[in-house]
């Protein structure tokens, strides 16, 4: 996302979630118009997708930006790049047929569908028609290195119905689970585009402050061993908006109470400075010995298409890069960042 597109969003958060369109400078007004128009296209695409899924009896949860533009942000404030939904993996084949019927195909980055399922628990679809609005279909939540930490059953048990700006009903996450998911998303992108996720956390807390069950929020984060990344993201939100969050362990030394593996996962992820660093962490945190072995084979030779797309077709360049990533990840085990 272009940095300039965040300008009205950051100003909105700084202004205590209030907006005065008339007081905006001309650049901000232009950005708001651009974002607002794109979001209208996204609304229409989301409406079509939800109608088709409902017609086939496929339950789904609308996630992230496509949810938040419905009732959390004013017109044109929250830029969105794609649509994120969660479905049961058992409904995947039917959902994919629906997406094909809408003109969507799989975004292939060269690693194959199995790797997308295993390392991301999602598949990304896109079209060639304008405006390009990718759709991410998720099967669990909790991006790496906490892949699958929030299971589908837990998520569907903590949902609520929301009326969209088009007057339709969609299913979204309740505030407590929504916040945990946004905290994990911020932590995943802490070294790059984290500000938008941070604004989302602040906006949701301000919107739902009277109804958030903070005890439930704490219990869920603790039960799924997510205190460290959640506390990290909440502290970022506090710094951005100068706000207080009533979480008892927010400012405690969570690492002192965490297990060795839990601390290593957190430290290694916090040490990331580039997107490709994630591959080593994704491998180590992939659940199960069998999946790890399959992933190891995939990493030893990822395939010609992947090499052409990312390493000019050079297997040597790929191995040098992979070795550097592995070395950095291993050293993170012994060095506290």
Secondary structure, DSSP 4 states (H G I P E B T S, - for coil): --GGGGHHHHHHHHTTS---GGGS-HHHHHHHHHHHHHHHHHHHHHHHHHHHHHHTT---EEEHHHHHHHHTS-TTTS---EEEEE--GGGHHHHHHHHHHTT-EE---SSHHHHHHHHHSEEEEE-SSSSP-EEEEESSB--TTSTTSB-HHHHHTTEEEEE-TTS-EEEEE-HHHHHHHHHHHHHHTTTSS-HHHHHHHHHHHHHHTTT--HHHHHHHHHHTT-HHHHHHHHHHHHHHHT-----TTTTS-HHHHS-HHHHHHHHHHHT--SGGGHHHHHHHHSSSHHHHHHHHHHHH---HHHHHHHHTT-HHHHHHHHHHHHHHHHHHHHS--
